[in-house]
């Protein structure tokens, strides 16, 4: 049974359903692809207009550029926009970090731009589930907390970053700083369609290999050339063979670029790929394997093969400290009549980053939906109220001491 102190604030959230649907659709209409800086800034201004009513201290935190390999195989610098930080009651005895991202995987050139209601409970649109609906949930949960008479015991900081979908490389130092002094983290990535939470998560890294050969005429003197595409294909095959060599290890070649006129032996090919690891020690192992593969090509037989990229997220196990936070969320769900499960996930998010810096967290407190990262992305709109009530109840119980933060085991992370 829900404590009578909390019920009025949960009931208030239910009255906000129409406004939550409005915000989700409106925010989905703002393109905020990871590299569309003006779009992210436009979305950030919309967030500022709505989150300012929480009466926290807002700050824009600039980010350093990141480097990438362009289509010509050259390392280039990519500008990043700012992180939005909002903080309230930093002196309170209980401190919580709430995080989400402003960017989506849909750039302005993507054909998927406009939200459409499929029925009264289903909205199809870019970012509705990952993660704009989650930001609506975060907002309403905090609004409910601020109406609660015991809110003064709990301080919070919001971190909204612009680069989560591309690995949070630029914003990782901000996440590290924000994790300091917090008891736990709440992240608003989408839950499963059934409302379950992601438990243990794999680590991840994005990489590219630039293969340079030698151009020649494909008919007149092909033997004088060194076909970079063929060498790249061999490297790709060898990398793909690493799948399953360690438990849970996956290597996914995702994109190949290179070549030109069909009567020319191509002198450039670029392979872009993702690696997922289940154990942190697998990072060193797989990087050594890649080195051994590239040694077969680099500076031999007229080829150069160079690696660029890094692991951006370490694995996040369901360690005792994380389990304790999950148990709190599951218990709040039970009081609301929700049967919330916890399942491992091959995906990763900023929850991995926060755990790396010692902050136990639950990272799937966002909405229920499906088909994220595709033009079929949908949100189940009834989950807006459901998930906002879940977070609000969790925050109010933490503030009142019903869920003591002392029950969270100390992290062993550095």
Buried (B, 14 or more C-beta within 10 A) or exposed (E): EBEEBBEEBBEBBEEBBEBBBEBBBBBBBBBBBBBBBEBBBEBBEBBBEBBEEBEBEBEEBEBEEBEBBEEEBEEEEBEBBBBBBBBBBEEBEBBBBBBBBBBBBBBEEBEBBEBEEEEEEBBBBBBBBBBBBBBBBBBBBBBBBBBBEBBEBBBBBBBBBBBBBBBBBBBBBBBBEBBEEBBBBBBBBBBBBEBBBBBBBBBBBBBBBBBBBBBBEBEEEEEEBBBBBBBBBBBBEBBEEBEEEBEBBBBEBEEBBBBEEEEBBBBBBBBBBBBBBBBEEBBEBBBEBBEEBBEBBBEEEBBBBBBBBEBBBBBBBBBEBBBBBBBBBBBBBEBBEBEBEBEBBEBBBBBBBBBBBBBBBBBBBBBBBBEBEEEEBBBBBBBBBBBBBBBBBBBBBBBBEBBEBEEBEEBEBE
